[in-house]
Amino acid sequence: MTTSTPLASHSPAAITLVPGSVTLAALRRIHAGGVALQLDGGALAGMQAAQAVVQRIVDEDQVVYGINTGFGKLASTKIAHDRLAELQRNLVLSHSVGTGDALPDGVVRLILATKAVSLARGHSGIRPAIVDALLALANANVLPVIPAKGSVGASGDLAPLAHLSCVLIGEGQAKVNGQVVSGAEAMRSIGLPPFVLGPKEGLALLNGTQVSTALALAGLFGAENVLAAGLVAGCLSLEAIKGSVKPFDARIHEARGQLGQIAVAAAVRGLLEGSEIDPSHPNCGRVQDPYSIRCVPQVMGACLDNLQHAARVLRIEANAASDNPLVFTDTGEVISGGNFHAEPVAFAADIIALAVAEIGAISERRMALLLDTGLSGLPAFLIRDSGVNSGFMIAQVTAAALAAENQCLANPSSVTSLPTSANQEDHVSMATYGARRLADMVNNAAVVVGVEAMAAAQGMEFDRRPVAPTLGTGVSSLPPEGTQPALGRPGGWLKSSPLIEAQFAAIRQRVAFLEQDRYLAPDIDAMREWALQADWPAPLLACQPSHA
């Protein structure tokens, strides 16, 4: 059996996984889907050597944890040679106790890929054929059904990884073409019989941090998108209130030296380069903008620093040998340790949560600023006929509700711990929950940022441009009543920078100008999707760790 899994014929692109060196950019593509995976051929020798060490221990009847003993508190119980296959099968079945909704497809793809990478490091003693099978499942988009709840993030993500492993032995469930089928049928769909697990193979599959890591990576990728959307929304808000760009002067941020702050200020300058709006009000009397405008580099830059740190930790963990015990072929030793403890992932998830909460918090404050006519100079609640119309009043309430929810969800998960396995596993990380809650937080923040961007686009249409026609809306292209055209432009209307104008146009393709109150829930959902997109202008790529 080789370690080069055949590429799916329908896949438009391929990624070669080099254990220990898989990049964040590759992991992001795996999460998004549409790629085929193959393992670098150089991994084969290391896996074969580790498997040989395990087989020698069995042949010599040595007593080694995880190979011919019980597990956890039962580690001192020796298992007879003729029951080793039963031991591994029972381990998988007994640990398949997850509950809750199934993990999303993108997360399962990451789990399959990172589990294959971890096993291929050559420290697990597992057959290369099992690694091939994991990649074959991913390439055929045959995805194990893995319940989301049931791991404490220590001794590995035992329950969720057991549900994955069940499919390999013909048990459990998987999705084939979107339909849930038995594990046996899933294996038939990729042309493989179910495995009879050999010594240590079940334990190697169950131990590891791949589920918590995959969930945290998905949270990181979502946080990157929402941070980019937040910077665009902030620029739209700045333009809508005719705010000052002076606080983004590079000299200010270099004087402090915080790298994230410097990068965010540069991104904002890049987004606003070429704007006609900023030079139009040199003597407007505005001395200082509120912090939610003026301190975008300081706040969002600190968020970026957190995401950068989390990205570094998660890239390492996605490449790690994190099962137990580990095989070291240079000496022939099998050594028990604790690489399955997901504390690094737990901390990374917590700091991603902090960043996501703050992205939403500052965005909601800018949204409130836009609606306050005394601060923004714009019509109250961004509607002409206010009173009869409420405009964006309650959309801001939704933003506030979700920002507040994220502030609660951002409470650290890593500081909680309940012992398991009769106090053998007496300190746990809770990384899996900490990473899982990121999906809700990212979605909440995307709504907040999307609502701000929609409101800011509305604000830009007052006093600065005619109401732009929107696809399929029939909205009037006449200028708002009472506005005056600016001078020096064909048509007389000031424009923002080319990049911000492009984002304005993208927003208007999704939502129309709010001339009078209407059913806004579909608009809010459309803007949530806008905030979660991955296609952002070039100045924002430096603010996305998986692209940098």
Secondary structure, DSSP 8 states (H G I E B T S, - for coil): --S-----TT-SEEEEE-TT---HHHHHHHHH--EEEEE-GGGHHHHHHHHHHHHHHHHTT---TTTSB--GGGTT-B--GGGHHHHHHHHHHHT---EEEE--HHHHHHHHHHHHHHHTTTTS---HHHHHHHHHHHHTT-EE--EEE---SSSSSHHHHHHHHHHHTT-SEEEETTEEEEHHHHHHHTT-------TTHHHHHHSSSHHHHHHHHHHHHHHHHHHHHHHHHHHHHHHHTT--SGGG-HHHHHHH--HHHHHHHHHHHHHHTT-SSGGG-TTS------HHHHTHHHHHHHHHHHHHHHHHHHHHHHT---SSSEEETTTTEEE---TT--HHHHHHHHHHHHHHHHHHHHHHHHHHHHH-HHHH-S-GGG-TTBTTB-TTHHHHHHHHHHHHHHHHHTS-STT----BTTTTB-----HHHHHHHHHHHHHHHHHHHHHHHHHHHHHHTTTTS-----TTT----S--TT----SSSGGG-----HHHHHHHHHHHHHS---SS----HHHHHHHHHHHH-S---GGGGGG-TTT-
